[in-house]
Amino acid sequence: MNKFICYSKCSTCKKAEKFLQDNNIEYELRDIKLDNPTKEELDNFVKLSGKDVKAFFNTSGLVYKNLNLKDKLSNMTYEEKLDVLSTNGMLVKRPIFVTNDKVYVGFNEKEWTDLIR
């Protein structure tokens, strides 16, 4: 089953969910604030997405800014980045859509049209 990991108050997440519903794509809903992805899940998400782990940070979020991660990320190892991401769902960019073989992070309608095919 596909997983849609989001934050209910996020406008981008709402747009992504509407896209999924409009295209009849089934998914299991998971609130990222209540059920933050684990380090192991995040590692798997990064690998399946084909993106750098930095793409999974919510760089516009208050938690990211309060922890001064902009200045710290470049000196952190991959494992350290996963450790930090797994501590707080609000650090993680959303939405995340997980299929059997692909992970989409953030909502880009053009990119997500792959789901329809």
Number of C-alpha atoms within 10 A of each C-alpha: 9 15 16 24 26 29 22 14 8 11 10 17 20 16 15 22 21 12 16 19 12 9 12 10 12 12 17 11 14 18 15 22 16 12 12 21 21 16 18 11 13 20 18 13 23 20 15 16 19 11 14 10 18 17 14 23 23 19 16 10 13 12 16 19 14 9 11 11 18 12 9 10 15 11 10 12 10 14 12 13 22 22 16 17 25 20 14 18 23 21 25 29 23 24 26 24 26 20 15 9 9 16 20 22 22 21 20 12 12 7 11 17 12 8 14 9 5
